[in-house]
Amino acid sequence: MILLIVLLVFACEEQDKVVDGRTIYKKNCVICHGAKGDMGAGGAYNLAVSKLSLEERIHVVTNGRKAMAAYKKVLSEEEIAAVAAYTQSLKLEK
């Protein structure tokens, strides 16, 4: 019974966590794309001028593109969607 209660509490805590695209970006993307998305290290695309839709960004993050690694085995679908959405805000911050 105690184990069941512990599992239920843990499951509820996991559901309450908010996926933060900015934090994921800083951890995984800033090294090549830079804080504002315009660094371009190693041929990284300038996200501040990208015209990709959210769906296209999700596809690129999931599957990679050219020198960019795929993140489908690194991030969950929710994390990929969150970081892709965050990258859309970079053109506003420039």
PyMOL Python script that loads the backbone (N, CA, C, O; Angstrom):
from pymol import cmd

cmd.read_pdbstr("""\
ATOM      1  N   MET A   1       0.821  -1.196   0.000  1.00  0.00           N
ATOM      2  CA  MET A   1       0.000   0.000   0.000  1.00  0.00           C
ATOM      3  C   MET A   1       0.865   1.260   0.000  1.00  0.00           C
ATOM      4  O   MET A   1       0.576   2.217  -0.718  1.00  0.00           O
ATOM      5  N   ILE A   2       1.913   1.256   0.799  1.00  0.00           N
ATOM      6  CA  ILE A   2       2.809   2.422   0.845  1.00  0.00           C
ATOM      7  C   ILE A   2       3.469   2.627  -0.511  1.00  0.00           C
ATOM      8  O   ILE A   2       3.603   3.759  -0.977  1.00  0.00           O
ATOM      9  N   LEU A   3       3.878   1.540  -1.138  1.00  0.00           N
ATOM     10  CA  LEU A   3       4.502   1.633  -2.456  1.00  0.00           C
ATOM     11  C   LEU A   3       3.540   2.249  -3.463  1.00  0.00           C
ATOM     12  O   LEU A   3       3.950   3.070  -4.284  1.00  0.00           O
ATOM     13  N   LEU A   4       2.286   1.872  -3.413  1.00  0.00           N
ATOM     14  CA  LEU A   4       1.276   2.424  -4.307  1.00  0.00           C
ATOM     15  C   LEU A   4       1.135   3.932  -4.101  1.00  0.00           C
ATOM     16  O   LEU A   4       1.045   4.681  -5.073  1.00  0.00           O
ATOM     17  N   ILE A   5       1.115   4.370  -2.881  1.00  0.00           N
ATOM     18  CA  ILE A   5       0.998   5.802  -2.566  1.00  0.00           C
ATOM     19  C   ILE A   5       2.215   6.559  -3.089  1.00  0.00           C
ATOM     20  O   ILE A   5       2.078   7.627  -3.686  1.00  0.00           O
ATOM     21  N   VAL A   6       3.391   6.010  -2.867  1.00  0.00           N
ATOM     22  CA  VAL A   6       4.618   6.649  -3.356  1.00  0.00           C
ATOM     23  C   VAL A   6       4.590   6.765  -4.876  1.00  0.00           C
ATOM     24  O   VAL A   6       4.941   7.810  -5.423  1.00  0.00           O
ATOM     25  N   LEU A   7       4.180   5.712  -5.555  1.00  0.00           N
ATOM     26  CA  LEU A   7       4.098   5.738  -7.014  1.00  0.00           C
ATOM     27  C   LEU A   7       3.093   6.769  -7.514  1.00  0.00           C
ATOM     28  O   LEU A   7       3.353   7.458  -8.501  1.00  0.00           O
ATOM     29  N   LEU A   8       1.958   6.882  -6.847  1.00  0.00           N
ATOM     30  CA  LEU A   8       0.950   7.869  -7.234  1.00  0.00           C
ATOM     31  C   LEU A   8       1.451   9.298  -7.032  1.00  0.00           C
ATOM     32  O   LEU A   8       1.215  10.165  -7.874  1.00  0.00           O
ATOM     33  N   VAL A   9       2.126   9.538  -5.942  1.00  0.00           N
ATOM     34  CA  VAL A   9       2.679  10.872  -5.685  1.00  0.00           C
ATOM     35  C   VAL A   9       3.717  11.215  -6.735  1.00  0.00           C
ATOM     36  O   VAL A   9       3.722  12.326  -7.265  1.00  0.00           O
ATOM     37  N   PHE A  10       4.598  10.266  -7.043  1.00  0.00           N
ATOM     38  CA  PHE A  10       5.635  10.492  -8.051  1.00  0.00           C
ATOM     39  C   PHE A  10       5.008  10.761  -9.412  1.00  0.00           C
ATOM     40  O   PHE A  10       5.458  11.657 -10.126  1.00  0.00           O
ATOM     41  N   ALA A  11       3.987  10.011  -9.785  1.00  0.00           N
ATOM     42  CA  ALA A  11       3.319  10.187 -11.074  1.00  0.00           C
ATOM     43  C   ALA A  11       2.674  11.563 -11.166  1.00  0.00           C
ATOM     44  O   ALA A  11       2.739  12.203 -12.215  1.00  0.00           O
ATOM     45  N   CYS A  12       2.060  12.022 -10.100  1.00  0.00           N
ATOM     46  CA  CYS A  12       1.439  13.346 -10.085  1.00  0.00           C
ATOM     47  C   CYS A  12       2.476  14.450 -10.211  1.00  0.00           C
ATOM     48  O   CYS A  12       2.246  15.436 -10.912  1.00  0.00           O
ATOM     49  N   GLU A  13       3.598  14.301  -9.553  1.00  0.00           N
ATOM     50  CA  GLU A  13       4.666  15.297  -9.643  1.00  0.00           C
ATOM     51  C   GLU A  13       5.203  15.380 -11.062  1.00  0.00           C
ATOM     52  O   GLU A  13       5.475  16.478 -11.546  1.00  0.00           O
ATOM     53  N   GLU A  14       5.364  14.249 -11.743  1.00  0.00           N
ATOM     54  CA  GLU A  14       5.875  14.227 -13.107  1.00  0.00           C
ATOM     55  C   GLU A  14       4.922  14.951 -14.053  1.00  0.00           C
ATOM     56  O   GLU A  14       5.375  15.637 -14.969  1.00  0.00           O
ATOM     57  N   GLN A  15       3.618  14.814 -13.854  1.00  0.00           N
ATOM     58  CA  GLN A  15       2.642  15.456 -14.724  1.00  0.00           C
ATOM     59  C   GLN A  15       2.624  16.961 -14.525  1.00  0.00           C
ATOM     60  O   GLN A  15       2.276  17.698 -15.447  1.00  0.00           O
ATOM     61  N   ASP A  16       2.991  17.430 -13.346  1.00  0.00           N
ATOM     62  CA  ASP A  16       2.953  18.852 -13.052  1.00  0.00           C
ATOM     63  C   ASP A  16       4.164  19.612 -13.596  1.00  0.00           C
ATOM     64  O   ASP A  16       4.155  20.843 -13.620  1.00  0.00           O
ATOM     65  N   LYS A  17       5.192  18.908 -14.027  1.00  0.00           N
ATOM     66  CA  LYS A  17       6.389  19.567 -14.540  1.00  0.00           C
ATOM     67  C   LYS A  17       6.081  20.232 -15.875  1.00  0.00           C
ATOM     68  O   LYS A  17       5.483  19.623 -16.762  1.00  0.00           O
ATOM     69  N   VAL A  18       6.494  21.477 -16.005  1.00  0.00           N
ATOM     70  CA  VAL A  18       6.297  22.224 -17.233  1.00  0.00           C
ATOM     71  C   VAL A  18       7.551  22.055 -18.093  1.00  0.00           C
ATOM     72  O   VAL A  18       8.674  22.197 -17.608  1.00  0.00           O
ATOM     73  N   VAL A  19       7.347  21.758 -19.348  1.00  0.00           N
ATOM     74  CA  VAL A  19       8.465  21.618 -20.269  1.00  0.00           C
ATOM     75  C   VAL A  19       8.847  23.019 -20.730  1.00  0.00           C
ATOM     76  O   VAL A  19       8.032  23.727 -21.321  1.00  0.00           O
ATOM     77  N   ASP A  20      10.083  23.417 -20.459  1.00  0.00           N
ATOM     78  CA  ASP A  20      10.561  24.762 -20.752  1.00  0.00           C
ATOM     79  C   ASP A  20      11.502  24.737 -21.957  1.00  0.00           C
ATOM     80  O   ASP A  20      12.650  24.303 -21.857  1.00  0.00           O
ATOM     81  N   GLY A  21      10.999  25.207 -23.087  1.00  0.00           N
ATOM     82  CA  GLY A  21      11.791  25.215 -24.317  1.00  0.00           C
ATOM     83  C   GLY A  21      13.057  26.042 -24.210  1.00  0.00           C
ATOM     84  O   GLY A  21      14.078  25.692 -24.801  1.00  0.00           O
ATOM     85  N   ARG A  22      13.005  27.122 -23.473  1.00  0.00           N
ATOM     86  CA  ARG A  22      14.187  27.981 -23.315  1.00  0.00           C
ATOM     87  C   ARG A  22      15.313  27.237 -22.591  1.00  0.00           C
ATOM     88  O   ARG A  22      16.472  27.315 -22.999  1.00  0.00           O
ATOM     89  N   THR A  23      14.981  26.532 -21.539  1.00  0.00           N
ATOM     90  CA  THR A  23      15.978  25.764 -20.790  1.00  0.00           C
ATOM     91  C   THR A  23      16.566  24.659 -21.659  1.00  0.00           C
ATOM     92  O   THR A  23      17.776  24.432 -21.644  1.00  0.00           O
ATOM     93  N   ILE A  24      15.725  23.980 -22.406  1.00  0.00           N
ATOM     94  CA  ILE A  24      16.191  22.915 -23.301  1.00  0.00           C
ATOM     95  C   ILE A  24      17.097  23.505 -24.370  1.00  0.00           C
ATOM     96  O   ILE A  24      18.131  22.920 -24.693  1.00  0.00           O
ATOM     97  N   TYR A  25      16.725  24.652 -24.924  1.00  0.00           N
ATOM     98  CA  TYR A  25      17.546  25.334 -25.932  1.00  0.00           C
ATOM     99  C   TYR A  25      18.917  25.667 -25.355  1.00  0.00           C
ATOM    100  O   TYR A  25      19.940  25.401 -25.985  1.00  0.00           O
ATOM    101  N   LYS A  26      18.938  26.241 -24.172  1.00  0.00           N
ATOM    102  CA  LYS A  26      20.208  26.621 -23.544  1.00  0.00           C
ATOM    103  C   LYS A  26      21.099  25.407 -23.299  1.00  0.00           C
ATOM    104  O   LYS A  26      22.321  25.502 -23.407  1.00  0.00           O
ATOM    105  N   LYS A  27      20.501  24.285 -22.975  1.00  0.00           N
ATOM    106  CA  LYS A  27      21.266  23.076 -22.678  1.00  0.00           C
ATOM    107  C   LYS A  27      21.788  22.400 -23.946  1.00  0.00           C
ATOM    108  O   LYS A  27      22.903  21.877 -23.947  1.00  0.00           O
ATOM    109  N   ASN A  28      21.003  22.401 -25.024  1.00  0.00           N
ATOM    110  CA  ASN A  28      21.325  21.598 -26.195  1.00  0.00           C
ATOM    111  C   ASN A  28      21.678  22.375 -27.463  1.00  0.00           C
ATOM    112  O   ASN A  28      22.360  21.833 -28.333  1.00  0.00           O
ATOM    113  N   CYS A  29      21.243  23.603 -27.590  1.00  0.00           N
ATOM    114  CA  CYS A  29      21.321  24.292 -28.876  1.00  0.00           C
ATOM    115  C   CYS A  29      22.237  25.507 -28.900  1.00  0.00           C
ATOM    116  O   CYS A  29      22.780  25.865 -29.946  1.00  0.00           O
ATOM    117  N   VAL A  30      22.403  26.135 -27.751  1.00  0.00           N
ATOM    118  CA  VAL A  30      23.124  27.409 -27.695  1.00  0.00           C
ATOM    119  C   VAL A  30      24.582  27.277 -28.137  1.00  0.00           C
ATOM    120  O   VAL A  30      25.167  28.247 -28.618  1.00  0.00           O
ATOM    121  N   ILE A  31      25.163  26.117 -27.986  1.00  0.00           N
ATOM    122  CA  ILE A  31      26.567  25.911 -28.354  1.00  0.00           C
ATOM    123  C   ILE A  31      26.804  26.192 -29.841  1.00  0.00           C
ATOM    124  O   ILE A  31      27.863  26.700 -30.210  1.00  0.00           O
ATOM    125  N   CYS A  32      25.842  25.870 -30.683  1.00  0.00           N
ATOM    126  CA  CYS A  32      25.986  26.111 -32.123  1.00  0.00           C
ATOM    127  C   CYS A  32      25.176  27.319 -32.603  1.00  0.00           C
ATOM    128  O   CYS A  32      25.649  28.100 -33.429  1.00  0.00           O
ATOM    129  N   HIS A  33      23.959  27.466 -32.082  1.00  0.00           N
ATOM    130  CA  HIS A  33      23.077  28.529 -32.563  1.00  0.00           C
ATOM    131  C   HIS A  33      23.255  29.842 -31.800  1.00  0.00           C
ATOM    132  O   HIS A  33      22.849  30.894 -32.292  1.00  0.00           O
ATOM    133  N   GLY A  34      23.850  29.799 -30.615  1.00  0.00           N
ATOM    134  CA  GLY A  34      24.039  31.003 -29.823  1.00  0.00           C
ATOM    135  C   GLY A  34      22.797  31.387 -29.047  1.00  0.00           C
ATOM    136  O   GLY A  34      21.706  30.884 -29.314  1.00  0.00           O
ATOM    137  N   ALA A  35      22.967  32.280 -28.087  1.00  0.00           N
ATOM    138  CA  ALA A  35      21.867  32.691 -27.210  1.00  0.00           C
ATOM    139  C   ALA A  35      20.725  33.357 -27.971  1.00  0.00           C
ATOM    140  O   ALA A  35      19.564  33.230 -27.581  1.00  0.00           O
ATOM    141  N   LYS A  36      21.043  34.064 -29.050  1.00  0.00           N
ATOM    142  CA  LYS A  36      20.014  34.754 -29.832  1.00  0.00           C
ATOM    143  C   LYS A  36      19.664  34.004 -31.113  1.00  0.00           C
ATOM    144  O   LYS A  36      18.878  34.491 -31.925  1.00  0.00           O
ATOM    145  N   GLY A  37      20.248  32.819 -31.296  1.00  0.00           N
ATOM    146  CA  GLY A  37      19.935  32.006 -32.463  1.00  0.00           C
ATOM    147  C   GLY A  37      20.705  32.358 -33.707  1.00  0.00           C
ATOM    148  O   GLY A  37      20.487  31.758 -34.759  1.00  0.00           O
ATOM    149  N   ASP A  38      21.624  33.340 -33.609  1.00  0.00           N
ATOM    150  CA  ASP A  38      22.298  33.841 -34.804  1.00  0.00           C
ATOM    151  C   ASP A  38      23.814  33.608 -34.827  1.00  0.00           C
ATOM    152  O   ASP A  38      24.519  34.259 -35.598  1.00  0.00           O
ATOM    153  N   MET A  39      24.323  32.695 -33.998  1.00  0.00           N
ATOM    154  CA  MET A  39      25.768  32.497 -33.907  1.00  0.00           C
ATOM    155  C   MET A  39      26.328  31.747 -35.120  1.00  0.00           C
ATOM    156  O   MET A  39      27.356  32.147 -35.666  1.00  0.00           O
ATOM    157  N   GLY A  40      25.680  30.686 -35.542  1.00  0.00           N
ATOM    158  CA  GLY A  40      26.101  29.977 -36.746  1.00  0.00           C
ATOM    159  C   GLY A  40      27.355  29.139 -36.624  1.00  0.00           C
ATOM    160  O   GLY A  40      28.020  28.898 -37.632  1.00  0.00           O
ATOM    161  N   ALA A  41      27.702  28.688 -35.441  1.00  0.00           N
ATOM    162  CA  ALA A  41      28.898  27.856 -35.272  1.00  0.00           C
ATOM    163  C   ALA A  41      28.712  26.520 -35.986  1.00  0.00           C
ATOM    164  O   ALA A  41      27.649  25.904 -35.899  1.00  0.00           O
ATOM    165  N   GLY A  42      29.743  26.081 -36.686  1.00  0.00           N
ATOM    166  CA  GLY A  42      29.699  24.790 -37.375  1.00  0.00           C
ATOM    167  C   GLY A  42      28.651  24.732 -38.473  1.00  0.00           C
ATOM    168  O   GLY A  42      28.182  23.649 -38.824  1.00  0.00           O
ATOM    169  N   GLY A  43      28.279  25.876 -39.018  1.00  0.00           N
ATOM    170  CA  GLY A  43      27.284  25.911 -40.082  1.00  0.00           C
ATOM    171  C   GLY A  43      25.848  25.936 -39.586  1.00  0.00           C
ATOM    172  O   GLY A  43      24.920  25.769 -40.378  1.00  0.00           O
ATOM    173  N   ALA A  44      25.647  26.141 -38.290  1.00  0.00           N
ATOM    174  CA  ALA A  44      24.287  26.184 -37.734  1.00  0.00           C
ATOM    175  C   ALA A  44      23.500  27.312 -38.384  1.00  0.00           C
ATOM    176  O   ALA A  44      24.017  28.413 -38.574  1.00  0.00           O
ATOM    177  N   TYR A  45      22.263  27.037 -38.720  1.00  0.00           N
ATOM    178  CA  TYR A  45      21.407  28.012 -39.378  1.00  0.00           C
ATOM    179  C   TYR A  45      21.059  29.160 -38.437  1.00  0.00           C
ATOM    180  O   TYR A  45      20.929  28.957 -37.230  1.00  0.00           O
ATOM    181  N   ASN A  46      20.911  30.336 -38.972  1.00  0.00           N
ATOM    182  CA  ASN A  46      20.527  31.520 -38.210  1.00  0.00           C
ATOM    183  C   ASN A  46      19.030  31.443 -37.910  1.00  0.00           C
ATOM    184  O   ASN A  46      18.204  31.698 -38.786  1.00  0.00           O
ATOM    185  N   LEU A  47      18.689  31.097 -36.692  1.00  0.00           N
ATOM    186  CA  LEU A  47      17.293  30.931 -36.300  1.00  0.00           C
ATOM    187  C   LEU A  47      16.540  32.251 -36.236  1.00  0.00           C
ATOM    188  O   LEU A  47      15.312  32.273 -36.317  1.00  0.00           O
ATOM    189  N   ALA A  48      17.270  33.346 -36.091  1.00  0.00           N
ATOM    190  CA  ALA A  48      16.633  34.656 -35.999  1.00  0.00           C
ATOM    191  C   ALA A  48      16.007  35.085 -37.331  1.00  0.00           C
ATOM    192  O   ALA A  48      15.148  35.967 -37.356  1.00  0.00           O
ATOM    193  N   VAL A  49      16.431  34.470 -38.428  1.00  0.00           N
ATOM    194  CA  VAL A  49      15.862  34.805 -39.739  1.00  0.00           C
ATOM    195  C   VAL A  49      15.120  33.622 -40.370  1.00  0.00           C
ATOM    196  O   VAL A  49      14.655  33.716 -41.506  1.00  0.00           O
ATOM    197  N   SER A  50      15.010  32.524 -39.645  1.00  0.00           N
ATOM    198  CA  SER A  50      14.357  31.331 -40.174  1.00  0.00           C
ATOM    199  C   SER A  50      12.884  31.590 -40.464  1.00  0.00           C
ATOM    200  O   SER A  50      12.190  32.254 -39.694  1.00  0.00           O
ATOM    201  N   LYS A  51      12.431  31.060 -41.576  1.00  0.00           N
ATOM    202  CA  LYS A  51      11.026  31.178 -41.952  1.00  0.00           C
ATOM    203  C   LYS A  51      10.296  29.837 -41.821  1.00  0.00           C
ATOM    204  O   LYS A  51       9.178  29.681 -42.312  1.00  0.00           O
ATOM    205  N   LEU A  52      10.940  28.871 -41.152  1.00  0.00           N
ATOM    206  CA  LEU A  52      10.325  27.566 -40.963  1.00  0.00           C
ATOM    207  C   LEU A  52       9.097  27.668 -40.059  1.00  0.00           C
ATOM    208  O   LEU A  52       9.083  28.435 -39.096  1.00  0.00           O
ATOM    209  N   SER A  53       8.081  26.893 -40.381  1.00  0.00           N
ATOM    210  CA  SER A  53       6.897  26.816 -39.527  1.00  0.00           C
ATOM    211  C   SER A  53       7.242  26.014 -38.281  1.00  0.00           C
ATOM    212  O   SER A  53       8.310  25.407 -38.202  1.00  0.00           O
ATOM    213  N   LEU A  54       6.341  26.012 -37.313  1.00  0.00           N
ATOM    214  CA  LEU A  54       6.551  25.229 -36.096  1.00  0.00           C
ATOM    215  C   LEU A  54       6.701  23.746 -36.444  1.00  0.00           C
ATOM    216  O   LEU A  54       7.574  23.066 -35.905  1.00  0.00           O
ATOM    217  N   GLU A  55       5.857  23.252 -37.334  1.00  0.00           N
ATOM    218  CA  GLU A  55       5.926  21.839 -37.725  1.00  0.00           C
ATOM    219  C   GLU A  55       7.268  21.512 -38.380  1.00  0.00           C
ATOM    220  O   GLU A  55       7.847  20.457 -38.123  1.00  0.00           O
ATOM    221  N   GLU A  56       7.754  22.405 -39.214  1.00  0.00           N
ATOM    222  CA  GLU A  56       9.056  22.193 -39.870  1.00  0.00           C
ATOM    223  C   GLU A  56      10.190  22.218 -38.847  1.00  0.00           C
ATOM    224  O   GLU A  56      11.136  21.437 -38.947  1.00  0.00           O
ATOM    225  N   ARG A  57      10.097  23.096 -37.885  1.00  0.00           N
ATOM    226  CA  ARG A  57      11.117  23.165 -36.831  1.00  0.00           C
ATOM    227  C   ARG A  57      11.114  21.884 -36.004  1.00  0.00           C
ATOM    228  O   ARG A  57      12.172  21.351 -35.669  1.00  0.00           O
ATOM    229  N   ILE A  58       9.931  21.395 -35.679  1.00  0.00           N
ATOM    230  CA  ILE A  58       9.819  20.138 -34.934  1.00  0.00           C
ATOM    231  C   ILE A  58      10.473  19.012 -35.731  1.00  0.00           C
ATOM    232  O   ILE A  58      11.185  18.180 -35.168  1.00  0.00           O
ATOM    233  N   HIS A  59      10.236  18.987 -37.020  1.00  0.00           N
ATOM    234  CA  HIS A  59      10.830  17.962 -37.880  1.00  0.00           C
ATOM    235  C   HIS A  59      12.359  18.052 -37.861  1.00  0.00           C
ATOM    236  O   HIS A  59      13.036  17.029 -37.758  1.00  0.00           O
ATOM    237  N   VAL A  60      12.899  19.251 -37.959  1.00  0.00           N
ATOM    238  CA  VAL A  60      14.360  19.426 -37.969  1.00  0.00           C
ATOM    239  C   VAL A  60      14.961  19.014 -36.632  1.00  0.00           C
ATOM    240  O   VAL A  60      15.972  18.312 -36.604  1.00  0.00           O
ATOM    241  N   VAL A  61      14.365  19.431 -35.538  1.00  0.00           N
ATOM    242  CA  VAL A  61      14.885  19.062 -34.223  1.00  0.00           C
ATOM    243  C   VAL A  61      14.787  17.546 -34.029  1.00  0.00           C
ATOM    244  O   VAL A  61      15.707  16.926 -33.496  1.00  0.00           O
ATOM    245  N   THR A  62      13.704  16.969 -34.449  1.00  0.00           N
ATOM    246  CA  THR A  62      13.500  15.529 -34.295  1.00  0.00           C
ATOM    247  C   THR A  62      14.487  14.718 -35.126  1.00  0.00           C
ATOM    248  O   THR A  62      15.100  13.778 -34.621  1.00  0.00           O
ATOM    249  N   ASN A  63      14.642  15.074 -36.386  1.00  0.00           N
ATOM    250  CA  ASN A  63      15.403  14.256 -37.332  1.00  0.00           C
ATOM    251  C   ASN A  63      16.780  14.802 -37.703  1.00  0.00           C
ATOM    252  O   ASN A  63      17.567  14.115 -38.354  1.00  0.00           O
ATOM    253  N   GLY A  64      17.069  16.029 -37.292  1.00  0.00           N
ATOM    254  CA  GLY A  64      18.341  16.638 -37.649  1.00  0.00           C
ATOM    255  C   GLY A  64      18.315  17.164 -39.072  1.00  0.00           C
ATOM    256  O   GLY A  64      17.357  16.956 -39.817  1.00  0.00           O
ATOM    257  N   ARG A  65      19.400  17.857 -39.435  1.00  0.00           N
ATOM    258  CA  ARG A  65      19.518  18.405 -40.784  1.00  0.00           C
ATOM    259  C   ARG A  65      20.983  18.715 -41.027  1.00  0.00           C
ATOM    260  O   ARG A  65      21.623  19.380 -40.213  1.00  0.00           O
ATOM    261  N   LYS A  66      21.510  18.242 -42.127  1.00  0.00           N
ATOM    262  CA  LYS A  66      22.926  18.427 -42.477  1.00  0.00           C
ATOM    263  C   LYS A  66      23.804  18.056 -41.288  1.00  0.00           C
ATOM    264  O   LYS A  66      23.797  16.899 -40.868  1.00  0.00           O
ATOM    265  N   ALA A  67      24.559  19.001 -40.732  1.00  0.00           N
ATOM    266  CA  ALA A  67      25.470  18.692 -39.619  1.00  0.00           C
ATOM    267  C   ALA A  67      24.762  18.603 -38.270  1.00  0.00           C
ATOM    268  O   ALA A  67      25.349  18.144 -37.290  1.00  0.00           O
ATOM    269  N   MET A  68      23.506  19.037 -38.217  1.00  0.00           N
ATOM    270  CA  MET A  68      22.767  19.015 -36.947  1.00  0.00           C
ATOM    271  C   MET A  68      22.307  17.603 -36.618  1.00  0.00           C
ATOM    272  O   MET A  68      21.729  16.913 -37.458  1.00  0.00           O
ATOM    273  N   ALA A  69      22.568  17.187 -35.398  1.00  0.00           N
ATOM    274  CA  ALA A  69      22.164  15.861 -34.928  1.00  0.00           C
ATOM    275  C   ALA A  69      20.659  15.791 -34.723  1.00  0.00           C
ATOM    276  O   ALA A  69      20.013  16.806 -34.465  1.00  0.00           O
ATOM    277  N   ALA A  70      20.111  14.603 -34.837  1.00  0.00           N
ATOM    278  CA  ALA A  70      18.704  14.352 -34.528  1.00  0.00           C
ATOM    279  C   ALA A  70      18.556  14.245 -33.014  1.00  0.00           C
ATOM    280  O   ALA A  70      19.426  13.698 -32.336  1.00  0.00           O
ATOM    281  N   TYR A  71      17.471  14.758 -32.498  1.00  0.00           N
ATOM    282  CA  TYR A  71      17.229  14.737 -31.053  1.00  0.00           C
ATOM    283  C   TYR A  71      16.099  13.790 -30.657  1.00  0.00           C
ATOM    284  O   TYR A  71      15.667  13.802 -29.504  1.00  0.00           O
ATOM    285  N   LYS A  72      15.614  12.970 -31.592  1.00  0.00           N
ATOM    286  CA  LYS A  72      14.486  12.089 -31.283  1.00  0.00           C
ATOM    287  C   LYS A  72      14.807  11.058 -30.216  1.00  0.00           C
ATOM    288  O   LYS A  72      13.897  10.556 -29.556  1.00  0.00           O
ATOM    289  N   LYS A  73      16.069  10.734 -30.033  1.00  0.00           N
ATOM    290  CA  LYS A  73      16.455   9.779 -28.992  1.00  0.00           C
ATOM    291  C   LYS A  73      16.971  10.471 -27.736  1.00  0.00           C
ATOM    292  O   LYS A  73      17.292   9.818 -26.744  1.00  0.00           O
ATOM    293  N   VAL A  74      17.046  11.788 -27.787  1.00  0.00           N
ATOM    294  CA  VAL A  74      17.572  12.572 -26.667  1.00  0.00           C
ATOM    295  C   VAL A  74      16.456  13.287 -25.917  1.00  0.00           C
ATOM    296  O   VAL A  74      16.471  13.348 -24.687  1.00  0.00           O
ATOM    297  N   LEU A  75      15.493  13.824 -26.650  1.00  0.00           N
ATOM    298  CA  LEU A  75      14.405  14.608 -26.071  1.00  0.00           C
ATOM    299  C   LEU A  75      13.064  13.925 -26.325  1.00  0.00           C
ATOM    300  O   LEU A  75      12.895  13.204 -27.308  1.00  0.00           O
ATOM    301  N   SER A  76      12.117  14.164 -25.424  1.00  0.00           N
ATOM    302  CA  SER A  76      10.760  13.652 -25.624  1.00  0.00           C
ATOM    303  C   SER A  76      10.062  14.501 -26.689  1.00  0.00           C
ATOM    304  O   SER A  76      10.548  15.572 -27.053  1.00  0.00           O
ATOM    305  N   GLU A  77       8.929  14.019 -27.181  1.00  0.00           N
ATOM    306  CA  GLU A  77       8.161  14.789 -28.162  1.00  0.00           C
ATOM    307  C   GLU A  77       7.755  16.144 -27.595  1.00  0.00           C
ATOM    308  O   GLU A  77       7.770  17.150 -28.304  1.00  0.00           O
ATOM    309  N   GLU A  78       7.395  16.165 -26.320  1.00  0.00           N
ATOM    310  CA  GLU A  78       6.998  17.419 -25.675  1.00  0.00           C
ATOM    311  C   GLU A  78       8.174  18.391 -25.590  1.00  0.00           C
ATOM    312  O   GLU A  78       8.006  19.590 -25.810  1.00  0.00           O
ATOM    313  N   GLU A  79       9.352  17.880 -25.274  1.00  0.00           N
ATOM    314  CA  GLU A  79      10.541  18.727 -25.190  1.00  0.00           C
ATOM    315  C   GLU A  79      10.925  19.265 -26.564  1.00  0.00           C
ATOM    316  O   GLU A  79      11.307  20.428 -26.696  1.00  0.00           O
ATOM    317  N   ILE A  80      10.824  18.426 -27.575  1.00  0.00           N
ATOM    318  CA  ILE A  80      11.129  18.865 -28.945  1.00  0.00           C
ATOM    319  C   ILE A  80      10.164  19.962 -29.364  1.00  0.00           C
ATOM    320  O   ILE A  80      10.589  20.973 -29.923  1.00  0.00           O
ATOM    321  N   ALA A  81       8.877  19.785 -29.105  1.00  0.00           N
ATOM    322  CA  ALA A  81       7.883  20.799 -29.450  1.00  0.00           C
ATOM    323  C   ALA A  81       8.150  22.103 -28.697  1.00  0.00           C
ATOM    324  O   ALA A  81       8.003  23.189 -29.257  1.00  0.00           O
ATOM    325  N   ALA A  82       8.536  21.993 -27.439  1.00  0.00           N
ATOM    326  CA  ALA A  82       8.799  23.190 -26.631  1.00  0.00           C
ATOM    327  C   ALA A  82      10.012  23.951 -27.138  1.00  0.00           C
ATOM    328  O   ALA A  82       9.974  25.179 -27.227  1.00  0.00           O
ATOM    329  N   VAL A  83      11.088  23.246 -27.472  1.00  0.00           N
ATOM    330  CA  VAL A  83      12.283  23.935 -27.960  1.00  0.00           C
ATOM    331  C   VAL A  83      12.022  24.516 -29.352  1.00  0.00           C
ATOM    332  O   VAL A  83      12.504  25.605 -29.664  1.00  0.00           O
ATOM    333  N   ALA A  84      11.276  23.812 -30.179  1.00  0.00           N
ATOM    334  CA  ALA A  84      10.936  24.331 -31.503  1.00  0.00           C
ATOM    335  C   ALA A  84      10.108  25.612 -31.372  1.00  0.00           C
ATOM    336  O   ALA A  84      10.348  26.580 -32.093  1.00  0.00           O
ATOM    337  N   ALA A  85       9.154  25.620 -30.472  1.00  0.00           N
ATOM    338  CA  ALA A  85       8.344  26.818 -30.236  1.00  0.00           C
ATOM    339  C   ALA A  85       9.213  27.958 -29.713  1.00  0.00           C
ATOM    340  O   ALA A  85       9.044  29.109 -30.115  1.00  0.00           O
ATOM    341  N   TYR A  86      10.139  27.636 -28.817  1.00  0.00           N
ATOM    342  CA  TYR A  86      11.030  28.677 -28.295  1.00  0.00           C
ATOM    343  C   TYR A  86      11.859  29.303 -29.410  1.00  0.00           C
ATOM    344  O   TYR A  86      12.082  30.513 -29.401  1.00  0.00           O
ATOM    345  N   THR A  87      12.317  28.508 -30.365  1.00  0.00           N
ATOM    346  CA  THR A  87      13.161  29.059 -31.421  1.00  0.00           C
ATOM    347  C   THR A  87      12.391  30.091 -32.257  1.00  0.00           C
ATOM    348  O   THR A  87      12.999  30.975 -32.860  1.00  0.00           O
ATOM    349  N   GLN A  88      11.081  29.983 -32.292  1.00  0.00           N
ATOM    350  CA  GLN A  88      10.290  30.980 -33.022  1.00  0.00           C
ATOM    351  C   GLN A  88      10.362  32.347 -32.358  1.00  0.00           C
ATOM    352  O   GLN A  88      10.207  33.367 -33.029  1.00  0.00           O
ATOM    353  N   SER A  89      10.591  32.382 -31.072  1.00  0.00           N
ATOM    354  CA  SER A  89      10.660  33.660 -30.360  1.00  0.00           C
ATOM    355  C   SER A  89      12.004  34.359 -30.546  1.00  0.00           C
ATOM    356  O   SER A  89      12.128  35.543 -30.233  1.00  0.00           O
ATOM    357  N   LEU A  90      13.000  33.655 -31.043  1.00  0.00           N
ATOM    358  CA  LEU A  90      14.331  34.243 -31.166  1.00  0.00           C
ATOM    359  C   LEU A  90      14.367  35.393 -32.152  1.00  0.00           C
ATOM    360  O   LEU A  90      15.144  36.329 -31.967  1.00  0.00           O
ATOM    361  N   LYS A  91      13.557  35.353 -33.184  1.00  0.00           N
ATOM    362  CA  LYS A  91      13.545  36.456 -34.142  1.00  0.00           C
ATOM    363  C   LYS A  91      12.962  37.726 -33.532  1.00  0.00           C
ATOM    364  O   LYS A  91      13.230  38.829 -34.009  1.00  0.00           O
ATOM    365  N   LEU A  92      12.169  37.570 -32.484  1.00  0.00           N
ATOM    366  CA  LEU A  92      11.610  38.718 -31.791  1.00  0.00           C
ATOM    367  C   LEU A  92      12.609  39.371 -30.854  1.00  0.00           C
ATOM    368  O   LEU A  92      12.529  40.568 -30.575  1.00  0.00           O
ATOM    369  N   GLU A  93      13.560  38.562 -30.368  1.00  0.00           N
ATOM    370  CA  GLU A  93      14.525  39.057 -29.389  1.00  0.00           C
ATOM    371  C   GLU A  93      15.711  39.755 -30.042  1.00  0.00           C
ATOM    372  O   GLU A  93      16.478  40.438 -29.363  1.00  0.00           O
ATOM    373  N   LYS A  94      15.864  39.596 -31.310  1.00  0.00           N
ATOM    374  CA  LYS A  94      17.047  40.119 -31.982  1.00  0.00           C
ATOM    375  C   LYS A  94      17.096  41.614 -32.027  1.00  0.00           C
ATOM    376  O   LYS A  94      18.044  42.184 -32.567  1.00  0.00           O
TER     377      LYS A  94
END
""", "prot")
cmd.dss("prot")
cmd.show_as("cartoon", "prot")
cmd.util.cbc("prot")
cmd.orient("prot")
